[in-house]
Amino acid sequence: MPGTEINGDPASMSAFSRHLTAPTMPPSLTQRLGGMPSLAGLFEGVAMSLLDKAATASMLALLTKMTEEMVTYSGKVGAAAGAYSAADVASALELASATVKVANQGMSILKQTASSLNQADPATGATGDAAQSSTVQSDQV
């Protein structure tokens, strides 16, 4: 995904962490460290052989460090994706809970309204619409 951010996108972060792998160590690095310096040749040959051993050891240390960093980074990205997913689930549950509360309050208001409309008018004994019409008629008189 060149030029784009994956922060906050759990699917992209999980995919990234699964595909992040360190390169394998070339066998030539470990084989060259095990042997003795070449004594054949002149002083320069021995110095070059020692320099080659030092460069090989340095490269092996660098690749080992990079491998450890990539494994750590992959784990951190995977953990962040899990945290984002957990936060999404928690938010969805909170939203569903709030929706249920609002629906219950709405139903309670509707029930109260319906019960108040169906209560009998104490003066006439009428209920609902009849109570309202008798009240309107008595006000007009």
C-alpha positions in Angstrom: 0.0 0.0 0.0 2.4 2.7 -1.1 1.6 6.2 0.1 -1.3 5.2 2.4 -1.7 4.7 6.1 -2.8 1.4 7.7 -3.3 2.9 11.2 -6.8 2.3 12.5 -7.5 -0.4 9.8 -7.4 -3.7 11.6 -7.7 -5.8 8.5 -4.8 -4.0 6.8 -2.7 -4.2 9.9 -3.3 -7.9 10.4 -2.5 -8.6 6.7 0.7 -6.5 7.0 1.9 -8.3 10.2 1.2 -11.8 8.6 3.3 -11.0 5.5 6.2 -9.3 7.3 9.1 -11.8 7.3 12.8 -11.5 7.7 15.1 -12.7 5.0 16.8 -16.1 5.7 20.5 -16.0 6.7 22.7 -17.1 3.8 24.6 -20.2 4.7 27.8 -18.6 3.3 27.9 -16.3 6.3 28.1 -19.0 8.9 30.4 -21.2 6.9 33.0 -18.4 6.4 33.1 -17.7 10.1 34.0 -21.2 11.1 37.2 -21.6 9.1 40.7 -20.4 9.8 42.2 -17.4 8.0 44.0 -18.4 4.8 47.7 -18.5 5.5 48.6 -19.0 1.8 49.9 -15.9 0.2 51.5 -12.8 1.5 50.8 -10.6 4.5 48.1 -8.9 2.4 46.3 -12.2 1.9 46.2 -12.8 5.6 45.0 -9.2 6.3 42.3 -9.5 3.7 41.2 -12.8 5.1 40.9 -11.3 8.6 39.1 -8.3 7.2 36.7 -10.6 5.4 36.0 -12.5 8.6 35.3 -9.2 10.5 33.0 -7.9 7.7 31.2 -11.3 7.7 30.7 -11.2 11.4 29.5 -7.6 11.3 27.0 -8.4 8.5 25.7 -11.4 10.4 25.2 -9.3 13.5 23.3 -6.7 11.5 21.1 -9.2 9.8 20.4 -10.9 13.2 19.4 -7.5 14.7 17.2 -6.7 11.7 15.5 -10.1 12.0 14.7 -9.5 15.7 13.4 -6.0 15.0 11.1 -7.3 12.2 9.7 -10.0 14.4 9.1 -7.5 17.2 7.5 -5.0 14.8 5.3 -7.7 13.3 4.1 -8.6 16.8 3.4 -5.0 17.7 1.4 -4.5 14.5 -0.6 -7.7 15.2 -1.3 -6.6 18.8 -2.4 -3.1 17.6 -4.8 -4.7 15.1 -6.2 -6.8 17.9 -6.6 -3.8 20.1 -8.4 -1.9 17.3 -10.7 -4.9 16.7 -11.5 -5.2 20.4 -12.2 -1.4 20.6 -14.5 -1.8 17.6 -16.4 -4.6 19.3 -16.7 -2.6 22.5 -18.0 0.4 20.7 -20.6 -1.7 18.8 -21.8 -3.2 22.1 -22.1 0.2 23.7 -24.0 1.6 20.7 -26.4 -1.4 20.8 -26.9 -0.9 24.5 -27.7 2.8 24.0 -30.1 1.9 21.2 -32.0 -0.6 23.4 -32.2 2.0 26.2 -33.7 4.6 23.8 -36.1 2.1 22.4 -37.2 1.1 25.9 -37.7 4.8 26.8 -39.7 5.3 23.6 -41.9 2.3 24.4 -42.5 3.6 27.9 -43.6 7.0 26.7 -45.9 5.4 24.2 -47.4 3.2 26.9 -47.9 6.2 29.2 -49.6 8.1 26.4 -51.8 5.2 25.5 -52.8 4.6 29.1 -53.6 8.3 29.7 -55.8 8.4 26.6 -57.7 5.3 27.8 -58.3 6.6 31.3 -62.0 7.3 32.1 -63.1 11.0 32.6 -64.3 11.2 36.2 -67.2 13.5 35.3 -68.8 11.6 32.4 -67.4 8.1 32.7 -66.3 8.2 29.1 -62.9 6.9 27.9 -60.4 8.1 25.4 -61.9 10.1 22.5 -65.3 10.3 24.1 -63.8 11.9 27.2 -62.1 14.5 25.1 -65.2 15.3 23.1 -67.3 15.6 26.3 -64.7 17.9 27.8 -64.8 20.1 24.6 -68.6 20.1 24.7 -68.7 21.1 28.4 -66.2 23.9 27.8 -68.3 25.3 25.0 -71.5 25.4 27.2 
